[in-house]
Amino acid sequence: MASKKAPLRIKRIKDNSRIKEIGLMYRRVGGSDWRINISLDPGQHRKNFAISQLTVLARRRVLNATENFKPAGYPATIHIDDATMWSHRRIRGCPIKNVSEQEDQDQWCFSFESEGIEFFLPQIELARVLFFHSAYMSRLAMLPNGLSEEFDIQPGDEPDITEIHILPTSTLPLKARGDHEQRRVLAWILLDEETRSSFSSIAQHQLKEGEESNGHRRWKFRFDPPALANVELTMRGQFQKESRTFFVYEIDSVENLTVQSSTTVEFFDPRFAEQQANKGAGAQGASAPVTQPLIDDEELPSLDSEEYILDVPPVKLSFSQPVMTTRKAYNGRRRSGAEKSEETESETGGDQTDVSTDEPTIQGQLPAAGFDAVDDQSDDLHLYPRKFEAFSAMVELLRTKGCRQVCGGVRKLPVIAGYSKHLLEDGNPRCISFQVLAKRGQNYALLEVDTSDNKNRLSTLLLKQPTPHFDWQTGITTLEQNLLRKSLNWPTSHLKLVFPDHHTRIPHPRTSLENKGLLEPGSLQHWADRVLAAMA
């Protein structure tokens, strides 16, 4: 099933509508579809949204923007010692008069002091950036034991590995299953005890504090935060100098999150099994994406529709010790489910249509749409060199044969609109390892691409430095872009143009017939010898 990027627009609201207030949640008694009261400026007939849109509902944010608006509010950054010590107070307790006298004055805030300033942080805003990255997570947060009904956690076969089995009945969106950034956040919610307890407290408060009248259940959003020790929050809001008070509109980034879990998390996904089984059949063709979809949250999406990914301002997250996640189809512990293949390589424009950001159902009629709402800025390159252990060992052999290491490292392949090969099949970044070596006064670069998902079998590439002052960093960046545009094939015409004197493809060493991951004895030495011969 293909995912396609499109801008965000919402039906039945005016262009350039700014979110003024965020009120209580409600649903029909006996129903499950929660909505949330929203006040817009300019005022208009529409007064509420489905909670599937919580991802984009931040105070003072402009919806259906027809121009670039400067983000509202004064910037502030705070360092958190222990968020569990924050006070729970209503907005009406904020000394800023135009804030405390609005209609959402009964909603809950966290109140705390930092560097002599009292902050009022709406609780739903903190939950939005920590948890509400999709309609799925927004719905799951309202259900007692929701996480346990969707995921089964088991110890891995090796130390410091945890397995998360996505149950066959889970409605976790394809975007979250195949996106390494969203998987990392999901692993944090599932495996970190403090964070999981915080997520679960949302449903607990709803059950305890919700009130029923006139056929509806109403609730003022509230939850217990994780400690967030040593986390840095960057926010925007209204600052009143006289009272030294800051009311938060929106959180822009959450930095230095910690995860108390194993360093590697393996997601076992039954919907990935069908994609693996159907590799030979090719990917399902995608119809042309809309250029300007309209979100209709009064209708449901169908199960068989393609998934449109809507561009929204993402929340920036970073982890101090990010975990490595993988996506696997089957390991013998669970039977696999079924789903259509997910890959496409390019995108084209189409006509406007209605979409739904809710979760797909059998009664749904509209195409499904989700949000690209997480920008994981964790420093995680150290997680990927293990993919190049054999290559690194071969380079070490070259150093014993008179090669001097000049520079090098591991890089993630860049993101290029319309191309998907920058990601491995499991959604992790595809990386390239490069080493610049000097031999007899001449510099060479060795390049190795991670093709562990068997998308292409790329040979090792040897490049001779074309000029004395050649910029390898710029040269490799350009080469990476051409590599992706050639669908993960070395770009011959580019190589002939930039490296006319020397560019050589060097075959990989042989592997055992019984175990493709095991190199045959002496194969590393033969690999190194082929490189040296090409240099000569």
N, C-alpha and C positions, 0 to 999 in steps of 0.2 A: 504494500500500500504506500503510495507516494505521499510525501509531505512537501508543501509548497508555501513559500513566503508571500505574505500579502500585508498591506497596511491595515490599521485598525479603524473601523467605523461602526457606529452603533445606531440601530434603527430607532426612530421615534424620539430623537433628541435633536436640538438645533446645533448648527455648526458653532464651534468655539464655545462650548458649554463648559464652565468651570465648576468643579465639585466644591460646594460650599460647606455642606454638613453631611455626616455619616451617622445614621440613627440606629434604631433597634432592628433585630432580625425577627422574622415571623414566618409561620407556615400554617396551613389548615390543620386542625386537629385530625389525626389519622393519616395525614399526608406526609410526604417526605421532602417536598421541594421548598427549600428555604429561600426567602427573599430578604433584601435589606433596604431600608428606607434611605434615600439619597435626596439631598436638596441641591439643585443646580442654579447657577447664575449665568445668564438671565433666567428668571423663574419660568417654569413651563409646566405643562399638564403632567408629564411623567414624574413620579415620585419614588420609584423603587427599581431595583435591579435584582436579577437572580444572583445567588452567591457564587455561581460559576464565574462571575466577572470580578470577584474580589481581588484577583491578581492585579487589576488596573485601577482599582478604586482607592486613590490616595487624595487627601484633602488638597485643594487648590490646583489639582491637575486638570488640564484642559482636554476635553474629549471632542472627537470629530474636528480636530484642528485643521484649519485651511491655510495656516501659516506657521512659521516657527515662533513659538512662545518661549520667552525666558522662564526657566523654572522659578516658581514663586517662593518667597521666603528668604530669610537671612541664614547663612550657613553656620553650622556649629559641629564640632567634633568632641566626643567625650570618650573617656577610658572607663570601662566598667570593672568594678572589683567583685561585686556579687549582686546580680539583679534580683535574687530571691529576697533581698532585704528592702526592695523598693516598696513604697506605700501604694495601696489601691485607693484612688480618690476619683470623684466625679469631675467632669469638665467644669461644672458650676463652681468648683473650688478654686479655679484658676484666677489669679488676681487681674488678668487682662480682661477688661470689661466686655469688649466686643466679642471675645471668645466665650466667656462664661454665660452670656445672655442669649446665645443662640438656642435653637430648638433642640439640638443634640446635647444639651447641658447635662443630661442624666447619664450619658455614656461614661464608661470607665476609662481612666488613665492610670499609668504608672507615674508616681511622683517621686523625685529624687533630686539630690543636690550634687552639682559638679562645679568646682572652682568658683564657689560663691554664687552660682546661678541655680534657681529652682526650675527644674524641667517638668513639664507635663507632656507625657508621651501617650497618645491614644493606644489602648491595648490592642485594638484591631490592626493598627498600623504595624506594630512589632510582629504580630502573628502573620500578617500579610507577607512581610519580607522573609520571615523564617520558614513558613509552612505553606502558604497559599499560592503555589506556583502553577496550579492547574485546577480545573473544575473538580477533578478527581480528588485531590487533596482537600479541597474546601468541603466537599461532601463527606469524605472519610472522617474529617475532624469532628463532625457532628454526631458520629455513631459511636456508642460505647463498644469497646473491643474491636473497632474497625480494622486496626492494623493486624490483629491476630486472625481475622477472618480472611485476609487477603494474602498474607505472607507466612511462610513456615521457615523458621531460622534453625539451622543445624550446624554443628561443628564441621570444619573441613577435613579432608583426608590428610592434610599436613598441618603442622603447628602454625599458628598465626594466620590461619585462613578461616573465614566464616562463609557459610553458604546461605544465601537467601533464596528460597524457592518461591517463585511467584505462582500462586495456586491457579489451577485451570479456570476457576470461576472469577478470578480477579479481572477488574475492568481498568487496570493501570494502562494509560494511553501509550500508544506506540512511541510517541516522542520521548516519554520518560524512560521507556525500556531501552531505547537505542541511543540515548544521549548520555555520554559519560559524566557531564556536569550535573544533570538531574539525578542520575543514579547515585552519584557521590552524596548529594543532599539527602536522597531517600535513605541511603545506608546510614547516614548520621542520625536521621530521625528514628530509624528502626533499631539501631544497635547501641547508641549512646543512651545510657540509662536516664540521665537527667533530661535529655531532649525528648525522649519517648514519653516520659512522665508528663512533661510540659504539654506535648501534643495531646495526650489523652485527657488532660485536665479540661480541655475545651468542652468535650462532651459531658464530663462530670459536672461542670458548672452549669451547663445548659439544662441538664436533668434536675439539678438542685434548685436553680433560680428562675427557670422559665415559668411563665404564668399563662393560664388559659382563660379566655373569655370570648364570648360571641363567636364561637367556632374556630378561634385561632389561638395558637400558642405563640407568645411573644417573649423575647429575651434580649437583654442588654449584654452584648458580648463581653466576656471576661475569661481570663485564663491565668495560670501560674507560669511565670517565665522560667526558663533554665537559668542557671547561675551566670552563664556567659562571662566567666572569669577571664580577665585580661583581653576582652574583646573591645574593639574600637568601633564606635558608631559615628558615621557621618550623616548629618541630618540638615534639613531646612525647615524654617518655621518663623513664627512671630516672636520678636524679642522686645520686651518692655524694660527700658533702662531704669525707670523709677522704682519698680518693684523687683528688679533683677530676676525676671521671670521669662521663660522661654516655652512657648507652646509649639509642639512639633507638628508640621504638616506632613512631611514625608521623609523616610529614611532612604538614603542613596546607597550606602554601603555598610557591610558588616564584615570586619576584618579580624583575623586571628582566631577563628573558631577552633575549638579543640574537639577531637573525637576520641572517646574511650571505647575503642574496638580493635579488632585485628587490623593489620596493615593491608591485607588483601581481602576483598569481598567478591565472591563469585555469585552472580545472579543466574539462577537456572530458570529459563523462560520457556514454557510450552509453546508460546506463539513464535518462538525463534526456530523451533524444530521443523516446521513446515517450510520455512525459508531455506534451511539447510538441505532438506530433502528435495526441494524443487530447483536447486541451483542450475541443473541442466536445462530446465524448461525456460529459463530467462525470466526477467522481471515483468510484472504486470504493466501494461502500458497505461500511462496517465493521461487523462483528458486535460485540456488547456486550463490553467488556473485563472481565477478571476483577478482582475486588476484592482478592484475596489469592492471587496465583499462587505456586506452589511450584517452585523450581528443582530439576530432576532432571538432574544432570550425568552420569548413566549412560545417558541417551538423547539422541538427536540431533533437532534441529528440521528441519521439512520446508522445501523451497524455496518452497512456495506459501503458507506461513502468514503471518499478520499479525505485525508486529514490536512486541512489548511493550517499553516503555522503563521500566526499573526505577529507582526513586529510591534513590540511594546517597549517602553523604557525598562530595561532589566534592572534587577537589584544585583549589585556587585557583592559577591561573597568570596571569602578566602579562608582556607583552613591552614592552621600552623603546621600540621602534619597530615597532609591529605592522604586518604586511602586510595589504593588501586582497585578499581572495579572492573570486572569482566562480565560478559554476557554469554551464556552457554545454553545449548539446546537441550541436552539430556545427559544424565550421568548414571542411569540405571536405577535411580531411586524413585523416580516418578515417571508416569506415563506422559507422553507429550500431547499437547492439544494441537490445534490447527489454526493457521492464519495465512493470508496471502502474502506474497513477497512484497518487500518494502522499498526497493531501491529504484531510483530514477537518476538520470545523469544531467538532464537539462530542463529548463523551464521556459514557457512562452506565455504571452498574455492572452486574455479572453474577455468575456462579457461579465458585467456586474451581476451578482446573485446574492441571495440571502444565505447565511450560514448560522450555525448554532454552536456556542461555546460550552453547552451542557454536555453530559455524558451520553454517548450513543445508546439507543434503545431499539427494540424491534418495532415499536410504533413510530419511530422517528422518520421524518421526511426530508430534512435539510442536510446538506453536507456538514461534516463535523469540522470544528476549528479549535485550535489550542493556542497557547501563548509561548513564545520564546522568551521566558521571563527570568532566566538565571544566567548571570555572567560570572563564572567561576574563575577568579583571578589567582588561585592558589599557585604557589611555586612548586610544580609537580614534575619537572623534567627529570628529576632523579629517579622517578618510578619506571622510566622507560629504557634505560641502558641495558637492562637484563635481556631485552630482545636482541641485543647485538653482542652477546657473550662470545660466540664463535668468531665473529668479525674482529672483536677487540683482541682475542687471543692470537689471531693471524697477524694483526698489526704489531703485537708484541714480538712475534717471530721476525718480522721485517726489521725491527729495531736491533735485533741481534745480528742482522745481516748488513749493518752499515747504514740503515735509514735513521734519520733524526726527525723526531716529531716536532713540527713547527707550531701547529695549532689544530683545533678541531673540537668536536663535541656532538651532542645529539640535539636535533631541532624537530619541532612539529611542522609538518607540511602546512602551508598557508590555506586559508579559506578563500575560495574563488567562487563567486556567484554562478550557479548553474552546474557546478561540478561537485561530486560527492566523494571522490577517491581520497580526499585528505583524511577520511575516517576509515578505520578498520571495520570489518563486518559487524563487530560487536559494539560499535559506536565510540570506541576509544580513539584518540588521535593516532594517525599514522605518522611515524617519525622517520627521519633520515639521519644516519650517522656519517660524519665526514671527518677525514683526517688529512691534514696537509703534511707531507713528508718531504724531507730534503735528502737527495742521493747524488753524490758526485757534483755538488754545486747547482743542481737543478731541482726545482720544487714540483711536486706532484700532489694531486688530491685524489683520495680514494673515497668513493661514495657507496653506501649500502642502504637500501630502503627496506623497511619492515614490510614483508609480504607474507607474514605468518598466517593470514587468512586465505592465502592461495588465490588472491584476485589476479595477480600476474606473477610470473617467475622472472624477476629482474636480475640480470647479471650484476656483479660488482662493476662499477665504472671507475676507470683510471683516466685522469686528466692531467696533461702536462701544462704547466703554467705558461701562458702565451706571451706575456711581456714581463719585464722585471718588476714593474710596479702594479701588477694586476691585483684588483681588490677581490679577494676570494669571498668575503661576506656578501658583497653585492652580486658577484657572479653566481654564487650558489642560490641566492634568492630568486634570481631570474631563471635559473635552471629548474628550480622547484616548480615555478609557475608553469613553465613549458611542459614539465613532466606531467602535471595534472591535466593540462589541456590536451595532452596526448593520451589521456585515459590510462595513466600509469605505465607508459612506455618511454624509454629514453628518447628525447627529441633529436633525431639524427640531423635534420637540417640546421637546427640551432647549434649542435655540437660542431658540425663542419664549419660553420661561420665563425664561432668564437674560439674553438680549439682546432684549427686546421692542421696543425702539425702532429697532434697526438690526442686521440680519445679512443680508448680500448675497452671493450666489454670483456670481462674476465669471468669464466664459468665458476659457479659455486662448487664446493667439494661434494663428493658423493656421500649419501647417507645410507644407513642400514636398510635393507629391504623389509626387515621385520619392524623397525622403528625409525620412521622418517626423521625424528628429532635427534637421532644418535648418529654422529659422524663416524665414518669408517676409520680404522687406524691409519695414521699417516696422512689423512686427507688435508689437515690444516697445513702441513708442510708443503704438500703439492700446491695448495691454494697460494701460499706465500711465494713459492717458486714461480708460479705463473705470473704473479705481479712483478717480480724481479725481472723476469724475462721480457715483459712488456716495457718496463722502464729502460732496459738495455736496447 
